[in-house]
Amino acid sequence: MNRVTYDYRLKFTKIDKMRFIGHLDLLTYFQRAIKRANIPIAFSMGFNPHQLMSFTVPLPLGMASYAEYLDIRLEEEMPADELKARLNAQMSDGVEITDIRPLRDREDTGAALVAAADYTVELDFKDDNFGEKLKKLEEEKEWNIEKLGKKKKLKLVDIRPMIYGLICENAERTTLHARLATGSNSNLKVDLLLKYIYDKLGLDFDYLKIKVTRTEMYLKQDGEFISLMK
């Protein structure tokens, strides 16, 4: 007999000290929070049952985010507001559930849907002319980088089609707002993009001096980018 279950998508932050928690530790963190909150989570079948949950795209260690996504499956239907309140009561500083919605019938998981993500990148310098330098660089049709392939062989990859938007802003430090391909079909890591830009502009690249924050994730529908929460 088929079980009746209820799927929900959670949006949450991972900031401050919690950005140094790795993906597997984050999984354990949520498993324990769900248990403490007495959430009627569904379990897999078989000899080693586990809670049914799926993160969209694991966040690199040390990167902050205001838009992480987790899909969970429950044995009982719950109001989204109650689910949010009960989980937030178990969260540490740095992790907060900001939104929850039930998934539509037969809706794919966030991991299957995600196509792009937004990042705010605070660079390690201030250059009021950086925007003009970036525009000149964007005139190049190809941005080729060396990347390890499946057999650990280096190959040239054009990352230009994986960049959906770059906007430069100057405040205390020069900041980039980038929308990049994200997901199983096409994925561009922020550090690879930045290394390419730094190398092309003759700048010393030290990723540890750069602050990167993920601010949203999207699916793509009819040519439009739509938040995974909508």
N, C-alpha and C positions, 0 to 999 in steps of 0.2 A: 504493500500500500504506500502510495506517495505521501511524503510529509508536506504539510502546508507550512511554508516559511515566509519571512518578511525581510526584505533587503533594504538597507539604509546606506546613504553616503554621508560621511562625516568630513568636515573641513576643519583643520586645526593649525595652530601655530607651533613652531619649534624654534624658539629664540633663546637668547641669553645663554646660561650654562647648559641648557638642554640641547643646544646645537652640537655639543661634543659627545652626545649619546649616539652610538652606532645603530645601524638598522636592526640588527638582531636583538640588541638590547631594547630598542624601541618597541619591537614586536612583543617581547616579554613584558615590558612596561604596560602596554595596552591590555594584554591578556590578564594581568593581575588587577588592573583598574576595573576591567569589566566584571571580574569575579567579585571584587570588593563591593562594587556598585549593585551587585545582584541583578545584572542584566541577563535576560533569558537567551543567551547566545546559543546558536545552533552548533553542533559538533559534526565532524565528518564521521562516516561509518568505517568499520573495519577494526583491526587489532590495535591500532594506535590512534584513537580519535583526537582531533585537535579542533580548536575554535575556528569557525569559518569566517575568515577576514582576509582582505586583500588591500595592500598599500598600492598606490598608483605608480609612483616613481621614487625609489629610495633616494634620500637626500645625501649628498656627499658629506662626510664627516667635517664638522666645523662650519658648514654653511647654514645660515639662518633662513627661516621661511615663515611667511604669513599665509601660505596656501598649500598645506599638505592635505592629501585626501586618503581616506580609508573607507572601504566598503565592508560592511558587516552583515551577517545573516542571523536573524533572530527566530526563535521558536514561537514567540508571541508578538502580536502587534503592539506597538507602544507609541504614544504621542511624541512627536519629535522634540517638543519643549521639555518633556519629562526626561527623555533619554539624554538630552544635552545637559540638563541640570544635574542628573545623577552621576554622569561621567565627570563633569567639571568639578564636582565635589571631591573627586579622587585624584585630580591632576595636580602636579607640582608646578611651581612658578616656571614659566617658559613654555608650557604646553597648555593650550586652552582650546576647547571645542568652540568654534565661532559660528558654525552653521550645520544643520542636519536636514536632510530631506529623504523621504522614501524613494526608492528607485521605482521607475515605471516598469510595467510588466515586460519581461524579456529584455530589459535594458542591459547593455554590456557593462562590464566592470570599467572603472576608471583606467586601469592598466591597459585594457584593450582599446579604449577610446582616445586616450591622450595623444595630442599631436603637436602641442607647442607649450612653452612656458615663458613667463616674463621674469626678468631678473633686473634688479637694481645693483649696479656695480660701482662702488666708490673706489676710484683709482688712488694710487699712492703718490699723487702729485697734483698741482694746480697749474693748468695751462689754458688761458683764455682763448688760445688759437687752436685748441685741440679739435673743436668741431669742424673747422675748415680743413684741417689735416685729414680728418676722418672722411669728409665728403670727397676729397680728392682720391683717397684710397678706395672709396666705394665706386669710383668710375671704372676700376678694373673689373673686367668681366669674370675672371676666375680668381679664387683665393685658394690656392693649392697648399695643402699641408701633408706631411708624411705621417701615416697612421699605421699601426700594427693591424694586419689582417688576421683571418681565422687561423692561419698556419704560422702566426707570429712573424710574418714577413712584412717589411715596410712597403707601403704602396701610397701613391699620390691620390689624395681625395680633395675634390673641390667643395669647400664648405660654404661657398657663396649662396647656393640654393637653400641652405639650411638656416639662413638668417632672414627673418621676416620683418625685422625692424631694428634700427639703431638710432637712438636720440642722445645727443650730448647735452649736458647741463653743467654749468659752473656755479658752485657755491663755495663752501670752505675747501672742498676738494673737487676735482673734475669727476663727474659722474656719468656713467652710461646707463641708459635704459634699453635693454635688449630683449627682443622676442625671438626665441630660438626653437628649432625643431627639437621635439622631445618625445620619446616613446620608442616602441619596438621597430617601427618602420623606418624612422630617421631620427638620429639623435646627435646633437652637437653639445659637447661639454663646454662650459664657460671658460675653463682654463685653456683649452685649445684655441678658442676664439681670441682670448686676450694675448696669448703668446704670439699668435700670428700678427696681431695689430702691433704689439710692442716690437717685434722683430722687424716688421716693415718700416716702422718709424724710427728705428735705431735706439730704442729705449731698453734699459736694463729691466728684465722681467723677474719679479719675485712675488709669486702668487700669495705667499703668506702675509704680505703687506697690503693686500687688496681685500676689501670687505664686499662679500657677495650675498645678496638676499633674494630668495625666490618670492615673488609677489602674487603669482596666479598661474594656473594651468588650464589648458583649453583642449576641447575637441574641435574638429573642423567639419562644418556642415554647409553644403552649398557654397563653398568658397569663403565662408565666414568663420572666424574663431569665436567659440562660445564657451563660457566658463563651465567647468565640469559640475558646478553646483546648480546650474540652470536647467 
